[in-house]
Amino acid sequence: MDHGLTARRLVAEMGPTLLRVAVDGPGADRPLTGVVIHDPAAGAELERGCVVLGVGLSPAGLRRPGRPGEATGAAEAGAGWDGHRADVATLVRAMQAAGAAVLALKGPVPDGLMDSRVAVVEVNPDASWMHVASMIRERLLDHSRDSRRSPDGVGGDLFTIANTIAEMLQAPVTVEDRSAAVLAWSTGQRGADEARVESILGRAVHHRWLDELRARGDFARLHASSGPVHIEPVAPGMLARAAMAVRAGAEVVGYVWAAVPRPLTGELARRLEQIAPLVALHLVNTRATSSWARQQRAELAAAVLAGGSAGADAARQLHLDTGPLCVLAAAPPMAGSDERSPGVDAAAAAERRRFEDVLALHLAAVHPSAVTVCGNDAVYALMAWPRSSPSQALDGTRALARDFLSRSPLAGGHVVAVGGPAESAARVTQARAQADAALRALRHPAAASDSRVATLEDVALTALLLELADATEALALPDATGALRRLAEHDGEQGVLTETLAAYLASAGVADDAAARLRIHVNTLRYRLRRIREVGGLDFGDADAMLLAHLQLRLRAVRAAALDAGDK
């Protein structure tokens, strides 16, 4: 009888690519109850049977003292290593007192832990702690769900099935959903290539491989075939793949991928076809179990973003009324100048859903109370920060967004805007408006910022210019009036006088800088400025006239940038 998910089984299912048992203590065979992230500064309440992630104990930059060729700085290395070992020993004593079962550390694991009652699991140094935490939580939830099924229900889980297929094919296997998120994988992934390891660590296939597979027509072949398809390597050094689309009726619900040195034999292909319905049943059951809860949370999140009394009630149900609330909005840069909603594009909508899935998985590990929702043009996340000041909430949301973009292989060229913080759920509509305005500015071809994460304050000028462009368009106000219109009538909108005025204003009225910008002599610049006064009637001492001319020139540049992007 299966009494619970143990650390030994967890390591076996996740495989040596990610985890290995470093200290085989008695805790390795005890049922696991949860995950606790250890923070030496803040502390954490340990629970009996939990896995403790030693995030604050990762010996980054430390080395064991006394290695050959490391005489220089040996004292410093020894002191640092001794301090790290002491911190680990202190945590182990606390875990033993609380009955916690397993400690997870990034290597190298310090010695002196063999006599403890705690099992120690070594984590791949390249793995993200957030992904490790979310994967362990998912395994615990999957096991809990499986244990409640009746004896005549579906046998095993996706990891067990992946291992079964891998043993049958003698090849490492992954099981992915329709959006290429990695749901399960077999042991023995060391026999695969770097792309497979990258997919497992990131929990998703990198978009560059997906783009190549689509461009080559491999996905089209997969969807057209009822059996396995042999797929040639997409890059040097990679293995070929035997892949099969998994269907529930006529709908493709996921894929099985095996890294193989040669095409499958007819017998192995038939056996994989026979096991595919079992994979499909698990995928459908998993989707049905999780989709309802996610849909409920997404509907509540949409209500919070909409505001009003319903939004305040939804915020209470989501526990988002416990501190400053920030809104995160993410989308790829604009593809062209028409700014039409990508909601009409099925491919763009599918990509947003895929991005939301990966963002939700990331947030489940680093900010579990956060909730995501997929909008018509962007993916949103709502994050409450209990016991934090507004400035701390804003800084925390920005840092979280940067960390996600740097870690996720699906982030691609996405940009993220942060709105808020709202002091309460009643003010969240303003925070959402800030995020939308900042996201529009970040995505626009005329964006002045190179950052991929920004608040409205960071991109205030571009955001204001875009709002002003909307207002002038709504009022049918010409791009050029007064002096600027007269200059355009004299030598055209792109004429030398208009260009000179734009450079002069962009240089804050400093003649030498404007001349350098135009690559002309400063006396030539002064002559052109006199001509601008004569032809356009512009009074350089009139602040209002100068402001109007500058704004109209900047609006023209914003529109030109959008048109140029649309032509590329």
GULOBA-259736 format. One line per field, with one value per residue (C-alpha): x, y, z; residue in one letter. Coordinates in steps of 0.5 Angstrom, whole numbers, plus 500, padded with zeros to 3 digits. Layout:
REM GULOBA-259736
px	X;... .
py	Y;... .
pz	Z;... .
r	a;... .
This chain:
REM GULOBA-259736
px	500;503;503;505;510;517;524;527;521;521;528;527;521;525;531;538;538;535;536;540;540;546;545;541;538;532;528;528;523;518;512;513;507;509;515;518;523;528;530;536;534;526;526;520;516;518;513;513;515;516;522;526;529;536;535;539;544;546;554;555;562;564;569;572;579;585;584;590;592;588;593;592;586;585;584;578;575;576;572;567;566;566;561;556;557;555;549;547;548;544;538;539;538;532;529;530;527;521;521;522;524;529;533;535;541;545;552;557;554;558;560;558;551;552;550;543;536;535;536;539;538;543;539;542;546;543;536;531;529;522;521;524;519;513;515;515;509;506;508;505;498;499;500;494;490;492;491;484;482;479;483;480;482;487;494;500;501;504;511;510;507;513;518;514;515;522;523;519;523;530;530;529;522;518;510;508;501;498;502;509;509;513;508;512;519;522;529;535;535;543;542;539;541;542;535;532;535;534;526;526;529;525;519;517;520;524;521;527;526;518;519;524;519;513;517;520;512;514;508;503;506;505;497;496;499;495;502;509;513;520;523;530;535;533;541;548;549;542;538;533;526;520;514;507;501;496;489;482;477;479;483;490;491;499;505;510;517;523;530;532;538;534;527;522;521;514;513;515;511;505;506;507;500;497;499;497;490;492;497;491;486;491;492;484;484;489;486;479;482;486;482;476;480;484;478;474;481;481;474;475;481;478;472;478;481;474;473;466;463;464;471;472;468;472;479;476;475;482;485;488;485;491;496;498;496;500;498;503;501;505;505;510;512;508;509;506;503;496;495;489;488;491;485;483;489;488;496;497;491;495;501;498;495;502;505;500;501;508;507;502;507;513;508;506;513;515;508;503;497;498;493;493;488;489;486;485;492;496;497;495;497;495;499;498;504;502;506;509;510;507;515;517;511;513;520;518;513;519;524;519;518;525;527;521;524;531;529;523;525;518;519;522;521;516;516;512;509;508;502;500;501;494;492;486;482;477;483;486;482;487;493;491;490;497;500;496;499;506;505;503;509;514;511;511;516;518;519;525;527;531;528;523;520;518;512;508;513;519;516;512;514;512;506;504;505;501;495;496;497;490;487;489;487;480;480;482;487;493;500;502;499;502;509;510;505;508;515;512;509;515;520;516;514;521;525;531;528;523;529;533;528;527;534;535;529;531;538;534;536;544;546;553;549;544;550;553;547;546;553;553;557;554;554;550;545;544;543;537;534;534;530;525;524;523;519;515;514;516;518;524;522;515;515;508;509;516;512;507;512;516;510;508;514;515;508;510;516;512;507;513;516;510;509;517;515;509;513;519 .
py	500;507;511;518;521;520;524;518;517;525;524;518;521;528;525;526;532;536;532;527;524;527;524;518;519;516;522;520;515;519;521;529;534;540;545;551;556;558;565;566;573;572;565;560;556;549;543;536;532;538;539;545;549;552;558;562;557;556;557;562;564;559;554;548;550;546;544;544;550;555;557;564;566;560;563;567;561;557;562;563;555;554;560;556;549;552;555;549;545;550;549;542;542;546;541;535;539;540;533;536;530;533;539;541;545;547;544;543;540;541;534;533;531;524;523;527;524;529;527;532;532;536;541;542;549;551;550;556;555;558;552;547;549;549;542;539;543;540;533;533;536;530;525;527;527;520;517;519;516;509;503;502;509;510;507;511;518;522;521;514;513;517;512;506;509;511;504;501;506;506;513;519;522;528;529;536;540;543;549;545;546;540;536;530;527;520;519;518;525;525;521;527;533;540;543;537;539;546;545;541;546;551;547;549;548;554;559;558;551;551;557;552;546;550;553;546;544;538;540;540;533;531;534;530;523;518;515;517;522;522;529;530;535;542;544;541;537;535;528;527;526;521;525;523;528;525;526;526;525;529;534;534;535;534;531;525;527;521;523;518;516;513;512;507;500;499;495;500;505;501;500;508;508;503;507;514;514;513;519;523;521;523;530;531;529;534;539;538;538;545;548;549;552;557;559;561;565;568;570;573;577;580;582;586;589;592;595;597;593;586;588;589;583;579;582;579;572;572;575;581;586;585;590;594;592;592;590;587;587;583;583;583;589;592;588;594;601;599;597;593;588;581;578;577;573;566;565;571;569;562;565;569;563;560;566;566;559;560;566;563;557;562;566;560;559;566;569;564;569;572;571;571;573;573;579;581;585;583;578;581;579;582;582;584;585;584;588;592;599;602;603;596;593;597;595;587;587;590;585;579;581;582;575;572;575;573;566;564;561;563;571;572;579;581;587;588;594;595;599;601;600;601;602;598;594;600;603;598;600;606;601;597;604;606;599;599;606;604;597;601;606;600;596;603;603;610;608;612;606;600;597;591;592;599;603;609;614;611;612;618;622;617;615;622;623;617;620;627;624;620;627;631;625;625;633;632;637;638;635;642;649;656;657;650;650;656;652;646;650;653;647;641;637;634;641;643;649;644;639;645;647;640;639;646;644;637;640;644;651;650;652;648;642;643;644;638;634;636;636;643;649;653;660;656;654;661;663;658;660;667;664;660;667;670;665;661;668;663;668;664;668;666;660;658;658;654;649;648;647;642;638;638;636;630;627;627;623;618;617;616;611;607;608;606;599;598;598;593 .
pz	500;498;505;502;497;500;498;495;491;489;487;483;479;478;476;477;472;478;484;488;495;498;505;505;512;515;513;506;507;511;508;506;508;505;503;507;504;509;510;515;516;517;519;517;521;520;520;521;515;511;505;507;501;504;499;504;505;498;498;492;491;496;495;500;503;501;494;490;487;491;497;495;500;503;510;507;503;510;514;509;508;516;517;511;515;521;518;515;522;526;521;521;529;528;523;528;533;529;526;519;514;508;507;500;498;492;492;495;501;507;511;518;516;516;523;523;522;516;509;505;497;493;488;481;482;475;477;480;487;485;480;485;490;485;482;489;491;484;486;493;490;484;489;494;488;486;493;493;487;487;486;479;477;473;475;476;475;469;472;472;465;463;466;463;456;457;459;453;448;452;451;456;455;457;457;455;454;448;450;450;458;461;465;467;465;466;469;465;462;463;456;453;450;453;450;454;460;459;458;464;469;466;465;458;451;449;444;439;438;438;432;429;429;427;421;419;419;424;428;422;421;428;428;422;424;429;431;432;428;427;428;426;430;430;431;431;438;439;438;434;437;436;438;438;439;444;443;447;441;436;440;441;449;449;446;448;446;446;445;440;436;431;428;432;430;428;434;439;435;436;443;444;440;445;451;448;451;458;457;454;460;465;461;461;468;470;466;469;476;475;470;474;480;475;472;478;480;474;474;481;478;472;477;482;475;473;480;484;489;486;485;492;494;489;492;499;496;493;500;496;501;506;504;498;491;485;478;473;466;460;453;447;443;438;431;427;427;427;434;433;438;438;441;433;432;434;435;439;444;444;446;451;455;454;457;463;465;466;469;474;475;477;482;485;488;489;491;492;493;487;481;474;468;461;458;450;449;455;461;468;475;482;488;495;499;507;512;506;505;499;496;498;495;488;489;490;484;480;482;481;474;472;475;472;465;466;468;463;456;454;456;449;448;453;457;463;466;474;476;483;489;490;498;497;492;491;488;484;477;478;478;472;468;470;468;462;460;462;458;452;452;453;447;443;437;440;447;450;455;454;460;459;466;468;472;469;472;469;462;463;457;452;456;456;448;447;451;447;440;442;444;438;433;437;436;429;431;425;426;425;427;427;426;425;419;416;416;413;407;406;405;407;413;413;410;413;417;421;422;425;429;432;433;437;441;443;445;450;446;446;440;440;442;436;431;433;432;425;424;421;424;429;425;420;425;427;420;420;427;424;418;422;425;419;415;421;425;431;437;441;447;447;452;450;443;444;448;442;437;441;443;435;433;438;437;429;431;435;429;425;429;429;421;420;425;421;414;417 .
r	m;d;h;g;l;t;a;r;r;l;v;a;e;m;g;p;t;l;l;r;v;a;v;d;g;p;g;a;d;r;p;l;t;g;v;v;i;h;d;p;a;a;g;a;e;l;e;r;g;c;v;v;l;g;v;g;l;s;p;a;g;l;r;r;p;g;r;p;g;e;a;t;g;a;a;e;a;g;a;g;w;d;g;h;r;a;d;v;a;t;l;v;r;a;m;q;a;a;g;a;a;v;l;a;l;k;g;p;v;p;d;g;l;m;d;s;r;v;a;v;v;e;v;n;p;d;a;s;w;m;h;v;a;s;m;i;r;e;r;l;l;d;h;s;r;d;s;r;r;s;p;d;g;v;g;g;d;l;f;t;i;a;n;t;i;a;e;m;l;q;a;p;v;t;v;e;d;r;s;a;a;v;l;a;w;s;t;g;q;r;g;a;d;e;a;r;v;e;s;i;l;g;r;a;v;h;h;r;w;l;d;e;l;r;a;r;g;d;f;a;r;l;h;a;s;s;g;p;v;h;i;e;p;v;a;p;g;m;l;a;r;a;a;m;a;v;r;a;g;a;e;v;v;g;y;v;w;a;a;v;p;r;p;l;t;g;e;l;a;r;r;l;e;q;i;a;p;l;v;a;l;h;l;v;n;t;r;a;t;s;s;w;a;r;q;q;r;a;e;l;a;a;a;v;l;a;g;g;s;a;g;a;d;a;a;r;q;l;h;l;d;t;g;p;l;c;v;l;a;a;a;p;p;m;a;g;s;d;e;r;s;p;g;v;d;a;a;a;a;a;e;r;r;r;f;e;d;v;l;a;l;h;l;a;a;v;h;p;s;a;v;t;v;c;g;n;d;a;v;y;a;l;m;a;w;p;r;s;s;p;s;q;a;l;d;g;t;r;a;l;a;r;d;f;l;s;r;s;p;l;a;g;g;h;v;v;a;v;g;g;p;a;e;s;a;a;r;v;t;q;a;r;a;q;a;d;a;a;l;r;a;l;r;h;p;a;a;a;s;d;s;r;v;a;t;l;e;d;v;a;l;t;a;l;l;l;e;l;a;d;a;t;e;a;l;a;l;p;d;a;t;g;a;l;r;r;l;a;e;h;d;g;e;q;g;v;l;t;e;t;l;a;a;y;l;a;s;a;g;v;a;d;d;a;a;a;r;l;r;i;h;v;n;t;l;r;y;r;l;r;r;i;r;e;v;g;g;l;d;f;g;d;a;d;a;m;l;l;a;h;l;q;l;r;l;r;a;v;r;a;a;a;l;d;a;g;d;k .
